[in-house]
């Protein structure tokens, strides 16, 4: 199968560049046109083309070079050539290809594309869409959307809290909860150094709320030392902020989806009661933790004053999170939601997806966990020194592939998993494109979700085995 390279040599002028590239595409396969056309708007907006950025262009021209490569059948031999468009101005090589496009093209050609980058990538099922379309609606800012009210009551009951509030995102949910607990500008929150609130929410608690974060070192299971927690609680000194809140995350994303041990949660609750500190749980994947431990979700948040649960991760809804706590807490959260722009009007169309997810997707979460264990065992059975898994740490729907950096980096693994060659396809029995995400300096993350089918798992394990052996033999 010949490999076609299409390289565009474009001038540093947005309109001319776009015209040249469109002309180039007409000489190539329509399937390439379909894949790349979505990138033209991005090309037009890129600062590379800003007339004030001439120095930037000169410095970054080489980094902007990319060949679009794609395997075609033998019938496409005649098209296997490099096309270049030039002008009498100094040419600039411009990067057009991206991984999104290559996956799009491979999918169009009949490859199996399995996307395990995140459980946020799920699409609403036809039944979920039907529930959304049938939902009775009202104005939620007026408190009159019956579907939103039903979702909030459902989650409050599920978590055994007095009340709940639907919010657009998990980041907003966590922010509202932290700000609600930390009303004074001198407040401080204690949280894990690898927690999502600290690492991946843009420091919103300090940026928007003036809350000072103080971190504890996360251990491999997502916990932290309770003795260190006691030592970090501030005394009553004029120069210090006031320790006002402790945050915990369950399951723990950066710990590979581990479930925070129930016994430790009980100890944390007792410790914080003695310190008169409230606990907030970032429960983005709380339902996965409950499924793994086979306990009701309420048991995991028994000692938490507030909790945020995401509907659009493992539960498969398109949008939304729900926060829960006391009636007084939710009244304060409602005001903060409005201030942060989170008040939505006929939001029941989204809340209906959440209700459907809790009724139909949540009971099946153990299936996703079983798929992950199957993949993990297959990788572990290879006995590779290059890429390994910690079977003990595989507890929910997240799997970390640990790379030995002497041999390979996560970015290299992810790039290779996107590629397909003739020998690989023959061995696996089909073309398989596996999308994964570099998670840490040494780990590749795979996340199984409700859109993954039992038929996807054998090709995924075969793809991983082929690529791992390939790196092993280099």
C-alpha positions in Angstrom: 0.0 0.0 0.0 1.8 3.2 -1.1 2.0 6.2 1.2 0.9 9.5 -0.2 2.5 12.7 1.1 0.7 16.0 0.4 2.9 19.0 1.4 1.7 22.5 0.9 4.3 25.3 0.6 2.3 28.4 1.5 3.0 32.1 1.7 2.7 34.2 4.9 -0.7 35.6 3.9 -3.8 34.1 5.3 -6.0 34.4 2.2 -3.4 33.4 -0.3 -2.4 30.4 1.9 -6.0 29.2 2.1 -6.5 29.5 -1.7 -3.3 27.7 -2.3 -4.1 24.9 0.0 -7.6 24.5 -1.3 -6.2 24.3 -4.8 -3.8 21.7 -3.7 -6.5 19.6 -2.2 -8.3 19.4 -5.5 -5.3 17.4 -6.8 -5.7 14.9 -4.0 -8.2 12.3 -2.9 -11.7 13.7 -1.8 -11.2 11.8 1.5 -8.2 14.1 2.2 -10.4 17.1 1.5 -13.0 15.9 3.9 -10.5 15.4 6.6 -8.6 18.7 6.2 -11.4 21.1 5.4 -12.3 21.3 9.1 -8.8 22.8 9.7 -9.0 25.7 7.3 -10.8 28.0 9.8 -8.2 27.1 12.4 -5.5 28.0 9.9 -7.1 31.4 9.2 -7.2 32.3 12.8 -3.7 31.3 13.7 -1.4 34.1 14.9 1.2 32.9 12.4 -0.7 34.9 9.8 -0.9 38.1 11.7 0.9 40.8 9.8 2.6 42.0 13.0 4.1 38.6 13.6 6.8 38.6 10.9 9.5 37.8 13.4 7.4 35.0 14.9 7.0 33.5 11.4 10.7 33.6 10.7 11.5 31.9 14.0 8.8 29.3 13.8 8.6 28.4 10.1 10.4 25.1 10.6 8.0 24.1 13.4 5.1 24.8 11.1 6.2 22.1 8.6 4.1 18.9 8.3 3.6 16.3 5.7 0.1 14.8 5.4 0.7 11.0 5.0 -2.0 8.5 4.4 -2.0 4.9 3.2 -4.2 4.1 0.2 -5.0 1.0 -1.7 -3.0 -0.1 -4.7 -5.7 1.4 -7.0 -4.5 4.8 -5.8 -0.9 4.4 -7.1 -1.3 7.1 -9.6 -2.1 9.6 -6.9 1.0 8.8 -4.9 3.0 12.0 -5.4 3.9 15.2 -3.6 2.1 18.3 -4.6 3.6 21.7 -3.8 2.2 25.2 -4.4 4.7 28.1 -4.6 4.7 31.8 -5.3 7.4 34.3 -6.1 7.3 35.3 -2.4 9.5 33.6 0.2 7.7 30.3 0.9 6.8 29.2 4.4 6.1 25.5 5.1 2.9 25.3 7.1 1.7 22.5 9.4 -1.7 21.3 8.3 -2.0 17.7 9.5 -3.2 17.0 13.0 -4.1 13.8 14.7 -7.8 14.6 14.5 -7.6 14.6 10.7 -5.7 11.4 10.4 -8.2 9.6 12.6 -11.1 11.1 10.6 -9.5 9.8 7.4 -8.8 6.4 8.7 -12.4 6.1 10.1 -13.7 7.1 6.7 -11.7 4.4 5.1 -13.2 1.7 7.3 -10.7 1.5 10.2 -12.0 0.8 13.7 -11.3 3.9 15.7 -11.5 3.4 19.5 -11.3 6.6 21.4 -10.1 6.0 25.0 -8.7 9.5 25.7 -11.5 10.3 28.2 -15.0 9.3 29.3 -16.1 12.9 28.5 -16.2 11.9 24.8 -19.4 9.9 25.0 -22.4 10.6 22.7 -26.0 10.6 23.9 -27.7 7.4 23.0 -30.9 7.5 21.0 -32.8 6.6 24.2 -31.1 9.5 26.1 -31.9 11.9 23.3 -35.5 10.8 23.4 -35.6 11.5 27.1 -34.1 14.9 26.5 -36.6 15.7 23.7 -39.6 14.6 25.9 -38.5 16.5 29.0 -41.0 19.1 30.4 -39.3 22.4 30.7 -39.5 25.7 32.6 -37.2 28.6 33.6 -34.6 27.2 36.0 -33.4 30.6 37.1 -36.9 31.1 38.4 -36.7 27.6 39.9 -39.5 26.4 37.6 -38.0 23.7 35.5 -39.6 20.5 36.6 -37.0 18.2 35.1 -34.1 20.1 36.8 -36.0 19.9 40.0 -36.5 16.2 39.6 -32.8 15.7 38.9 -31.8 17.7 41.9 -34.1 15.8 44.2 -32.9 12.5 42.7 -29.3 13.3 43.4 -30.0 14.7 46.9 -31.8 11.4 47.8 -29.0 9.3 46.2 -26.3 11.0 48.3 -28.5 11.4 51.4 -28.1 15.1 51.4 -30.8 17.7 52.1 -30.6 19.5 48.7 -28.8 19.6 45.4 -28.1 22.0 42.6 -27.6 21.4 38.9 -24.6 23.3 37.4 -23.1 23.4 33.9 -19.6 21.8 34.7 -17.7 20.0 37.4 -15.1 22.8 37.5 -17.9 25.3 38.3 -19.4 22.9 40.9 -16.1 22.6 42.7 -15.5 26.3 42.6 -19.0 27.1 43.9 -18.5 24.6 46.8 -15.1 26.0 47.8 -16.2 29.6 47.6 -19.4 28.8 49.6 -17.3 27.2 52.4 -14.6 29.9 52.3 -16.6 33.1 52.5 -13.8 35.3 53.9 -11.0 36.5 51.7 -8.4 35.2 54.2 -9.6 31.6 53.9 -7.3 28.7 53.1 -8.2 25.3 51.6 -6.1 22.1 52.2 -6.1 19.7 49.3 -3.9 17.1 47.5 -1.1 18.4 45.3 -2.4 16.2 42.4 -6.0 16.9 42.9 -8.1 18.1 39.9 -9.1 21.3 41.8 -5.5 22.2 42.3 -4.0 21.0 39.0 -6.7 21.3 36.3 -9.1 24.0 37.2 -6.9 27.0 36.5 -6.5 27.9 40.1 -10.0 29.3 40.1 -10.4 29.2 43.9 -7.6 31.8 44.2 -8.1 33.5 40.9 -11.8 34.1 41.4 -12.4 33.6 45.1 -9.3 34.8 46.8 -8.9 31.5 48.6 -5.4 30.4 49.4 -4.6 26.7 48.4 -2.2 24.7 50.6 -1.3 21.3 49.3 -0.7 17.9 50.9 1.3 15.3 49.1 -1.0 12.8 47.4 0.0 9.2 47.9 -0.3 6.6 45.2 -3.9 5.6 46.2 -5.1 9.2 46.1 -5.1 9.8 49.8 -2.8 12.0 51.8 -1.3 11.8 55.3 -3.8 12.7 58.0 -0.9 13.6 60.3 0.4 16.0 57.7 -3.2 17.4 57.5 -3.2 18.1 61.2 0.2 19.8 61.0 -0.9 22.1 58.2 -4.0 23.4 59.9 -3.2 27.1 60.8 -3.2 28.5 64.2 -4.8 31.9 65.1 -2.0 34.1 64.0 -2.4 37.6 62.5 0.0 36.9 59.6 -1.7 33.6 58.5 -4.7 32.8 56.4 -7.5 30.9 58.1 -7.8 27.2 57.4 -11.4 26.8 56.4 -11.8 23.6 54.2 -10.4 20.2 53.3 -10.9 18.8 49.8 -10.7 15.2 48.7 -11.1 13.5 45.2 -12.8 10.2 44.6 -12.0 8.4 42.3 -8.6 10.0 41.9 -7.8 10.9 38.3 -4.0 11.4 38.6 -3.8 8.2 40.7 -5.1 6.2 37.7 -8.7 6.1 38.7 -8.1 4.6 42.1 -10.9 4.4 44.7 -10.0 6.3 47.9 -10.2 3.6 50.6 -13.4 3.7 52.6 -11.6 3.3 55.9 -9.4 6.3 55.1 -12.4 8.4 54.3 -13.9 7.5 57.7 -10.6 8.5 59.4 -10.6 11.8 57.4 -14.1 12.5 58.5 -13.3 11.9 62.2 -10.1 14.0 61.9 -11.9 16.9 60.3 -14.7 16.8 62.8 -12.1 17.1 65.6 -10.6 20.0 63.8 -14.0 21.6 63.1 -13.2 21.7 59.4 -15.8 20.8 56.6 -14.8 18.4 53.9 -15.7 18.8 50.2 -15.5 15.9 47.9 -14.7 16.3 44.2 -16.8 13.3 43.2 -16.5 13.7 39.4 -16.4 9.9 39.2 -18.0 9.1 42.5 -20.4 6.7 40.9 -17.4 4.7 39.6 -16.0 4.5 43.1 -19.4 3.3 44.5 -19.6 0.6 41.8 -16.1 -0.6 42.5 -16.7 -0.9 46.2 -20.3 -2.1 45.7 -21.6 0.4 48.3 -24.2 3.1 47.9 -22.8 6.5 46.8 -24.1 8.1 50.0 -21.7 5.9 52.1 -18.7 7.5 50.4 -19.9 11.1 51.2 -21.3 10.5 54.6 -18.7 12.7 56.3 -18.6 15.4 53.5 -20.4 18.7 54.0 -20.6 19.1 50.2 -20.0 17.0 47.1 -19.8 17.6 43.3 -20.8 14.8 41.0 -20.2 14.9 37.2 -22.9 13.6 34.9 -20.8 13.9 31.7 -17.9 11.6 32.5 -18.5 7.9 33.2 -22.3 8.5 33.3 -22.3 9.5 29.7 -24.5 12.6 29.8 -23.5 15.4 27.4 -23.4 18.3 30.0 -23.6 19.0 33.7 -22.7 18.3 37.3 -24.7 18.3 40.5 -23.5 19.6 43.8 -25.2 18.6 47.1 -25.2 19.6 50.7 -27.5 21.1 53.3 -30.4 23.4 52.4 -28.5 26.4 53.7 -25.4 25.4 51.7 -27.4 25.0 48.5 -29.1 28.4 49.0 -25.6 30.0 49.1 -24.5 27.9 46.1 -27.5 29.1 44.1 -26.3 32.7 44.6 -22.8 31.8 43.6 -24.0 29.9 40.5 -25.8 33.0 39.4 -22.7 35.2 40.0 -20.5 32.8 38.0 -22.9 32.8 35.0 -24.1 29.3 35.6 -27.8 30.1 35.7 -29.5 28.3 32.8 -33.1 28.8 31.6 -34.8 25.7 30.0 -32.1 23.5 31.4 -34.4 20.5 31.7 -33.3 19.3 28.3 -29.9 18.7 29.8 -31.1 17.5 33.2 -33.2 14.8 31.5 -29.9 13.3 30.2 -28.6 13.3 33.7 -31.7 11.5 35.0 -31.4 8.9 32.2 -27.7 8.4 33.0 -28.4 7.8 36.7 -31.2 5.3 35.8 -29.6 3.4 32.9 -25.8 4.1 32.7 -24.9 4.1 36.4 -26.0 0.5 36.9 -23.7 -0.7 34.1 -20.5 1.0 35.3 -19.0 -2.3 36.5 -19.0 -3.4 32.9 -16.6 -0.6 32.0 -14.4 -1.6 35.0 -14.3 -5.2 33.7 -13.2 -4.0 30.3 -10.3 -2.1 31.8 -9.2 -5.1 33.8 -9.3 -7.2 30.6 -7.0 -4.7 28.8 -4.7 -4.4 31.8 -4.3 -8.1 32.2 -3.5 -8.4 28.5 -0.8 -5.8 28.7 0.6 -7.3 31.9 0.8 -10.7 30.3 3.3 -9.4 27.7 5.9 -9.0 30.5 7.2 -5.9 28.8 10.1 -3.9 30.3 9.1 -0.9 28.2 5.4 -0.5 29.0 3.8 -1.9 32.2 0.6 -1.7 34.2 0.1 -1.8 38.0 -2.7 -4.4 38.2 -3.4 -3.5 41.8 -4.1 0.0 40.9 -6.6 -0.9 38.2 -9.9 -0.4 40.0 -12.3 1.6 37.9 -12.6 2.8 34.3 -9.1 4.4 34.0 -5.9 2.6 33.1 -2.4 4.1 33.2 0.3 2.5 31.0 3.6 3.3 32.6 6.4 3.9 30.2 10.1 3.3 30.9 11.5 6.6 29.7 14.8 4.9 28.8 12.9 3.4 25.9 9.8 5.4 25.1 7.8 8.4 26.1 4.0 8.6 26.4 3.7 11.0 23.4 5.5 8.5 21.2 3.1 5.7 22.3 0.1 7.8 21.6 1.3 8.8 18.2 2.1 5.2 17.3 -1.3 4.0 18.5 -2.9 6.3 15.9 -1.0 4.8 13.0 -1.8 1.7 11.0 0.5 -0.3 8.7 -0.1 -3.3 6.5 1.7 -5.9 8.6 -0.1 -4.7 11.7 -3.6 -4.8 10.1 -2.8 -8.3 8.8 -1.9 -9.6 12.2 -4.8 -8.0 14.1 -7.2 -8.8 11.3 -8.4 -5.2 10.8 -7.2 -1.6 10.9 -7.3 -0.4 14.5 -6.8 3.3 15.5 -6.5 3.7 19.2 -6.7 7.1 20.7 -5.0 7.6 24.1 -3.8 10.5 26.1 -0.4 11.3 27.6 -1.3 11.8 31.3 1.9 12.3 33.2 5.6 12.5 32.2 5.6 8.7 32.2 2.0 7.5 31.8 -0.4 7.0 29.0 -4.1 7.2 30.0 -6.8 4.9 28.7 -10.4 5.5 29.8 -13.3 3.1 29.1 -16.8 4.5 28.9 -20.3 3.6 27.9 -19.7 4.0 24.2 -17.2 1.2 24.2 -18.6 -2.1 23.1 -17.5 -5.7 24.0 -16.4 -6.0 20.3 -13.9 -3.1 20.8 -11.9 -4.8 23.5 -10.1 -7.7 21.6 -8.9 -5.3 18.9 -7.7 -2.8 21.5 -5.7 -5.5 23.3 -4.2 -6.8 20.1 -3.3 -3.2 19.0 -1.6 -2.6 22.3 0.3 -5.9 22.2 1.5 -5.2 18.6 2.7 -1.6 19.5 4.3 -2.6 22.8 6.2 -5.5 21.1 7.3 -3.0 18.4 8.8 -0.7 21.0 10.3 -3.6 22.8 12.2 -4.7 19.7 13.5 -1.3 18.8 
